[in-house]
Amino acid sequence: MATVLRERGYRVVIYPNDHRPAHVHVIKAESEALFGLHCPGGPPALRENYSFSRQDLRRIEMIFAGRLRYLCERWRAIHGAA
C-alpha cells in the first residue's frame, strides 16, 4: 500500500495490486472510504463508506478538490494508466 497523501488525520492510499478504475482509499482511525477519481477531470465520487460521518466525507471531498491532478498522477505512477 502506498500512502500518497496525509492531511487532517486522513491517510489517502493506493494499493499497488488494486483494480481499475482509478480510485483511492481514505483511512482514519477505524473508518475507511473508497473514492473513484474519474481521472483526469473528476470529480471524485464516493463509492463505499465504512463508518465516516457526513461531515468527514465533506472534509475529504474538500481535500480532494484541489488535489485531483496529483492523485491521478500518483495512480498512473503506480498502475500505469488511469
JOPE-V844400 format. One record per pair of residues at least 4 apart in sequence whose ideal C-beta (glycine too) atoms are under 6 Angstrom apart, sorted by the first residue. I is the first residue (numbers start at 1). J is the second residue. If there is no record, write none. Layout:
# JOPE-V844400
i = [I/I]
j = [J/J]
This chain:
# JOPE-V844400
i = [1/1/2/3/3/4/4/4/5/6/7/9/10/10/11/12/12/13/14/14/14/16/22/22/22/22/23/23/23/24/24/25/26/26/27/31/31/32/33/33/34/34/35/35/36/36/37/37/37/38/39/39/40/42/44/52/52/67/72/75/75/76]
j = [13/15/14/11/13/12/14/74/12/11/63/28/26/28/27/24/26/25/24/75/78/78/37/39/75/82/34/36/37/35/71/34/33/60/32/51/52/50/49/52/47/48/44/46/45/47/44/71/72/42/72/82/72/68/64/56/57/71/82/79/82/82]
